[in-house]
Amino acid sequence: MTPPTPTAPPSFSPQVRRLATAGLVVGVFLAALEASVVATAMPSVISDLGGEQLYALPFAVYLLFSTVSSPLWGRGSDLVGRRRLYLLGVVIFLVGSALCGMSDSMVTLVAARAVQGLGAGGLLPLTLTMVGELYTLAERGRVQAVISGVWGVSGLLGPLLGGWLTETLSWRWTFYASLPFGVAALLLALRFLPETGQPRPARLDWAGAALFTLGSGLVVWGLEQRHWLLVGLGLVTLGAAITVERRHPDPLLPMRALRQRLPRVAFAGNMLGGAAYFGIIAYLPLYAQGVSGGGATAAGAILTPMLVGWTLTAILTGRLVKTVPLIRIAQSGFVVLVVMFSALVFAVHAPLWVTSVLGFAVGTGMGFAMLSLLLAAQESSARKELGAVTSGVLFARQMGGALGVALMALLIGAEAIVTGGSELAEGLRRAYILAGVLAAVALALCLRVGPSTLPAAPEGTSQQSGS
């Protein structure tokens, strides 16, 4: 199928774009901070509210609702407009944060985290979608790199801030702390954020959307809880959803875009890369403690180089898009991932600093591959599907991460996770092999896409597709 004819994004003044982007960046900071700040507060939450048996649910429910709702926010913005849905997402997130802080039991906290996750599901995909319409490709790479940097910094600061707030004030302030950022994002968006979408009369495929939401929810929840029957049922439901979606003129999934090779590769590459990367980082802190003999500080610090590597190369990618085809950048990222995961296979008994250096390189591979594939998918898709495509790529990465964590747990083994030592090291070796295989498959898919499919845009031009 022939790609849509490119056209320039809507014209907005530089001041409007800067202030609107500031609001969007604050919103991303809000969502990223809340995703990581809660972990250090949970022991105090359990001590105050009880409900030890529900310890994992505040994390799992937040992940479930933010992941499953992301495609709904994206497609909804294609139909009714980006700005109004973004504002709604911020309001829902703030309501959820306030309810979390006021919770008087673990049950109410879990319910409030569901509300918070629902709002968070719209913040990042809608932000990246609106950036895709506010900026040309040459500009957009830099802006999205800044957003990646904000996400990375939030991931680093979140646990520290959560610990400080819990010790000096109360665990409740780990939730209340997001309110000032949310209000600032809301005010900036209300004042300066233009409506970048093109609302149009359409009838969403509610049957397909319901099946997709149910199926993806079952898969995410089943993987989180290790209930394989739920995972199987979810996959069957997703298959039924795709069958229904293919017959509808306005499906939840970007079916038109997925008929093109580049968006398909972007979806698959994000799912495979997400499975490899997030599956590994879930167990690296165990390596620091159970194999290298480090403490809790070392367990947290081992993740820092990976986040820094991702952030730095995302920024570099924003500069490279002017001169290097996006698919070449993605291919380079997956080459780095394959090489580094292979090196980790032979470094399971190496000192902690060796794993940290290799982890930094893994982060650089992700920074190159993920941002370039997202930009490529946006550039090859029609503007009327931009929200669905952007949210779909992010959904694929999140779903891949949930799948990767579950698969790595099976390879490492429950007993090795508990006992540590050489048994854990050998389990991690198997996990690294799987991660390398997943990255190699993604690389093979990217290699099938020629650079001429989507050339890099020169300074000041755009390849943004028209509707």
Secondary structure as the mmCIF struct_conf table of DSSP 4:
data_model
#
loop_
_struct_conf.conf_type_id
_struct_conf.id
_struct_conf.beg_label_comp_id
_struct_conf.beg_label_asym_id
_struct_conf.beg_label_seq_id
_struct_conf.end_label_comp_id
_struct_conf.end_label_asym_id
_struct_conf.end_label_seq_id
HELX_LH_PP_P HELX_LH_PP_P1 THR A 2 THR A 5
STRN STRN1 PRO A 6 PRO A 6
HELX_LH_PP_P HELX_LH_PP_P2 ALA A 8 SER A 11
HELX_RH_AL_P HELX_RH_AL_P1 PRO A 14 VAL A 37
BEND BEND1 VAL A 38 VAL A 38
HELX_RH_3T_P HELX_RH_3T_P1 ALA A 39 ALA A 41
HELX_RH_AL_P HELX_RH_AL_P2 MET A 42 LEU A 49
HELX_RH_3T_P HELX_RH_3T_P2 GLU A 52 LEU A 54
TURN_TY1_P TURN_TY1_P1 TYR A 55 ALA A 56
HELX_RH_AL_P HELX_RH_AL_P3 LEU A 57 VAL A 80
HELX_RH_AL_P HELX_RH_AL_P4 ARG A 82 GLY A 101
TURN_TY1_P TURN_TY1_P2 MET A 102 MET A 102
BEND BEND2 SER A 105 SER A 105
HELX_RH_AL_P HELX_RH_AL_P5 MET A 106 LEU A 134
BEND BEND3 TYR A 135 TYR A 135
HELX_RH_AL_P HELX_RH_AL_P6 LEU A 137 THR A 168
TURN_TY1_P TURN_TY1_P3 LEU A 169 LEU A 169
TURN_TY1_P TURN_TY1_P4 TRP A 171 ARG A 172
HELX_RH_AL_P HELX_RH_AL_P7 TRP A 173 TYR A 176
TURN_TY1_P TURN_TY1_P5 ALA A 177 ALA A 177
HELX_RH_AL_P HELX_RH_AL_P8 SER A 178 PHE A 192
BEND BEND4 GLY A 197 GLY A 197
HELX_RH_AL_P HELX_RH_AL_P9 TRP A 206 GLN A 225
TURN_TY1_P TURN_TY1_P6 ARG A 226 ARG A 226
HELX_RH_AL_P HELX_RH_AL_P10 TRP A 228 GLU A 245
TURN_TY1_P TURN_TY1_P7 ARG A 246 ARG A 247
BEND BEND5 PRO A 249 ASP A 250
BEND BEND6 LEU A 252 LEU A 253
HELX_RH_AL_P HELX_RH_AL_P11 MET A 255 LEU A 258
TURN_TY1_P TURN_TY1_P8 ARG A 259 ARG A 259
BEND BEND7 GLN A 260 GLN A 260
HELX_RH_AL_P HELX_RH_AL_P12 ARG A 261 ILE A 281
TURN_TY1_P TURN_TY1_P9 ALA A 282 TYR A 283
HELX_RH_AL_P HELX_RH_AL_P13 LEU A 284 GLY A 290
TURN_TY1_P TURN_TY1_P10 VAL A 291 VAL A 291
BEND BEND8 SER A 292 SER A 292
HELX_RH_AL_P HELX_RH_AL_P14 ALA A 296 ALA A 301
TURN_TY1_P TURN_TY1_P11 ILE A 302 LEU A 303
HELX_RH_AL_P HELX_RH_AL_P15 THR A 304 LEU A 320
TURN_TY1_P TURN_TY1_P12 VAL A 321 THR A 323
BEND BEND9 VAL A 324 VAL A 324
HELX_RH_AL_P HELX_RH_AL_P16 LEU A 326 VAL A 345
TURN_TY1_P TURN_TY1_P13 PHE A 346 HIS A 349
BEND BEND10 ALA A 350 ALA A 350
HELX_RH_AL_P HELX_RH_AL_P17 LEU A 352 GLU A 379
TURN_TY1_P TURN_TY1_P14 SER A 380 SER A 380
BEND BEND11 SER A 381 SER A 381
HELX_RH_3T_P HELX_RH_3T_P3 ARG A 383 GLU A 385
HELX_RH_AL_P HELX_RH_AL_P18 LEU A 386 ILE A 412
HELX_RH_AL_P HELX_RH_AL_P19 ALA A 414 THR A 419
HELX_RH_AL_P HELX_RH_AL_P20 GLY A 421 LEU A 447
TURN_TY1_P TURN_TY1_P15 ARG A 448 ARG A 448
BEND BEND12 VAL A 449 VAL A 449
HELX_RH_3T_P HELX_RH_3T_P4 PRO A 451 THR A 453
BEND BEND13 LEU A 454 LEU A 454
HELX_LH_PP_P HELX_LH_PP_P3 PRO A 455 PRO A 458
TURN_TY1_P TURN_TY1_P16 GLU A 459 GLY A 460
HELX_LH_PP_P HELX_LH_PP_P4 GLN A 464 GLN A 464
STRN STRN2 SER A 465 SER A 465
HELX_LH_PP_P HELX_LH_PP_P5 GLY A 466 GLY A 466
#
